[in-house]
Amino acid sequence: MSGKKKVNNKKPKNQNNLPKPSIEQVEHYLSKWESLDDYRDQEKAIEKLFVDTFPKNTDILEVLIKSSTLNDFYSTNIFKIYFVAKHIIEIKNIDKRLKNGDLNLVHDIQDVRKLNRKFYSFATKYCSHHNPNTFPIYDRLVDKVLKYYRRTDRFYKFRNSELRDYPQFKQILEKFREFYNLDTYNLKELDRYMWLLGKVNTLSQSGQRAGTNPTSELSENSAQP
């Protein structure tokens, strides 16, 4: 074997031609994101809940409230959220690991053995809302955008499976930011840009966040500033 990575460069289905990432494009989409009042305010509510009200993760009631709120706002469709919350409080040194940016914590949170399920996207969101500039959020739209620019610009070579390996996923995002000279933006800002870019251009309902549908407020033509 040559040891080279096999990369799937097929164009994602239902993907329009996306504009080349640039500072102007990021600013455009961040401005659009700020215009989504319900999503913006719900994000602020989650931040207040996670950072100000219940910053710790050792009390089942507090973690249950946080988990339930994420599950509702992000429509992650976890039907037995109590067992997810119970699993979270049983993780050793979770608060220290969140503070220190331990990326392996995402793996530990996602693997809920009681339910025999893995909740990868939820785990990235849970960590991100405690430490947003260290833990980027994974969802299907960000996944699609990264695959699209891999195909069109070859900004970085990676396997599809690496997007669901959290340390690799973060590295791919950082390579994206470096390739397009977007170093002035933190991971949270990059996430908002990529998510809305994917949402507006794919018109996909998967990956919908925080109880809002931006495509009802933004036309496809708004993708170009």
Protein Blocks (a to p, Z undefined) as FASTA:
>chain_A
ZZiacddfbdcehiacdddddfklmmmmmmmmmmmmmlmmmmmmmmmmmmmmmmccfbfk
lmmmmmmmmmmmnonopablmlmmmmmmmpghklmmmmnopaklmmmmmmcfknopacfk
lmmmmmmmmmmmlmccddfklmmmmmmmmmmnopaccdfklmmmmklmmmmmmmmmmmno
pmlpcfklmmmmmmmmmmmmnopaghpahhiafklmpcfklmpZZ
